[in-house]
């Protein structure tokens, strides 16, 4: 098995099960034109996020890490009438691109993109009495994952879902002596999740067009 084979399978699955979509394709094109890093979720991963949000019957979603809004569009498409998604983005230029992508997809009325470090904007959301949120998607700077998890718990309810991307780090997460800040942040996040009695959780390894990585998913139970 090679990365080329993973990518070929991803293309097959995406062509068969996801298919082309003007708004999503345009978002990726706009991201590339603006020089954003090509680290969006893949089409199959995006559709998985949408399906999980639909299964959850989520009316309120909090996304930590917007980038160019590709995953935001997938998640917002799962919202029912009256549903709302808040996405947090540290980089103003990324947020500007994301807002245009979301508007092009016809979702501006149900999506709010807030600019600033998430660890600064999350307290504001709590102070405003926002939440509880039905679903959280954590896909931002990995050293802060433990803090993001703590905020997700604070803004959750029993039954909320917490999903985190990029938790395998090409296998580095299993290396206890690894000193990479992102790997250490993810590892600590997983340890906290495992020790937290208010959630039940698992993590899955993935391969594909985004390489070798994985995601974690937790359900708040109390």
N, C-alpha and C positions, 0 to 999 in steps of 0.2 A: 504494500500500500504506500502510495506517494501523495504529496500535495496535489500533483496534477490529476491524480485519480479522484481525490476528494472533490476538487473543483469541477471535474467532469460530471460527477454524480450530483453535485449541487445544481449545476446548470440543467441537468435532466429533470430533477425534481422541481426546480423553479419553473421551467418551461411547461411542465405537465400540470403542476398544482397551483402555481401562483399566477403565471402568465404576465404579459406586459400591462403596465398601468401608466397612463400619461402623467398623472400628478406625481407618482412616486419616481418615475423615470426622470421627470423634469427636476425633481428635488435633487436627485443624485447629480444630474448635469450642472445644476446651479451650485451645488456644493463644490464640485470639482473646479468650476470656473472661478469660484471665489477663493480657491486655494485651501479649503478646509481639509483636514487629514481624512483619508478614506477609511474611516474606522466605524462607519455605520453598521448596524446589524445587517445580515444578509436578507434577501427577499423571503426565504423560507423561515428565518428567525423572526422577521417582522410579522409574517402571517401567524406564526405561533403566538406572538404577543397578542395579536388581535383576537385570536381564538380563545386564549386564556382569559382575556378581559371579557369576552362574550360569555364564556362559561361561568365566570364569576358574576355576570350581570352587573358589572361595575358601572356606577353612575358618577363616581368621583375617582380621579386618577391623579397621582402625584409622580412626576418623572423627574429624577435628579440627573441632569446631564442631557442637554438638548442637542448639542452639535448643530447640524443643519435641519433638524426637524423630521428626518426620515422615520425614525421609530415613533416620533410624536404623531405623525399622520396615521401610521398603522394603529396605534392605541386609540386615537380619537375616533377612528372609524367604528370602533366597537361601542361607542357611547350611545345610549338611547336619547331620544328627544329630551332636552333639559339637562343632559349630563354635562360634566365639565372636567377639563384636564388642566392642571397647572404644571408647567415645565420650567425647571431652574437651569440657567446657563450663566457661567461666569464670564464668558467672553462677549462683549457687546457686538462685535462683528459677526460672530456665529449666530447670535440671537437675531440680528437683522436679516441674515440669510434665511434663518428658520421661519421668521414671521412671514416673509414673502412666500416661502414654500407652503406653509400652512394655509395662507390666504388663497394661493392658487388652487389648492385642494378643496377649497370651499368650507374650511373648518375654522376660520377665524372667530366665529361666534361662540365656539365651544372650547377654545384653547387660549390660555393666557401664558405668555412666556415672560418670566421675570429674570432680570439681569442682576448679577452679583454673585459673590461666593455663596454657595448653598448653605454653608454654615452660618452665614449672616442672614440669608432670606428665610431659612427654616424657622428661626425664632419669630420672625415677623408673621409668618403664616400661622403659627400657634397663637400669637397675640391677637390676631384677627378672628380667632375662633374658627378657623378653617378646619375641615375634617369632622369626623374621622373619614379617611379615604378608604375606598374599597380595594384599591390596587396601587402598589408602588413599583416603579421600575428604577433601579439604581444602576447607573451607567456613567459615572463621572470619575474623578480622580480617585484611584484605588486606595492610597494611603488613608483617605477619610472614610472608607467604607464602614469601619466600626462606629463612627459618629453618625453616619447616615442611617445605619441600622437602628441606633438608639432613637433617632428622630422618627423613623418609620414606626417604631413601636409606640412612641408617644402619640402619634397622629393616627393610630389604627383603631380598630374595633375587633372583637372576636369575629373571625371569618375573613378578615382582610388578608390579601395575598401580598407578599414581598418577594420581588424577583430581582436578582442581581446578575449582571453579565460579567464575562471575563474573569471567572473565578478559578480557572485551572492554570493559566499562564504558561502554556506549553509544558505542563507537568511540574513547573517550579514550585507550585503550592505545596507539594508533598515533601519539599526539602526543608527540614527544620532549621538548617544553618544558613539558608538563603537570606542575604541582607538587603536585597532589592526592596526599596520602600513600598512599591506597588504590591509585590508578592507578600511582604510582611503584613500590609494592610488587609489584603484579601484573606490571608491565613488567620489573622486575628478576628476578622469578621466571621469566618466560618466557625472558629472556636466559640465566639460569643453566641452565635446562633445555636450551636450544639448544646451549650450550657443553659440557654434561656428556656425556663419552663413554660413561658407564655406562647411558644411557637412549636410546631412540628415541621421539620425541614428535610430536604435532600439536595443533592447536587449531581449534575449530569455532565460528563465529558462530551464534547462535540468536536467533529472535524468537518471541514468544508472549505468554502471559498475564503473564510476568515481564519484558516489555519486550525491549529489544535488548541482548543480552549474549553469553555463550559459555562454553565449557568447554575445558580442556586435558586431554589424556590422554597418559601416558608409560608405556612398558614398560621395566622394568629388564632390561638385556641382559648385564650383567657385574657 
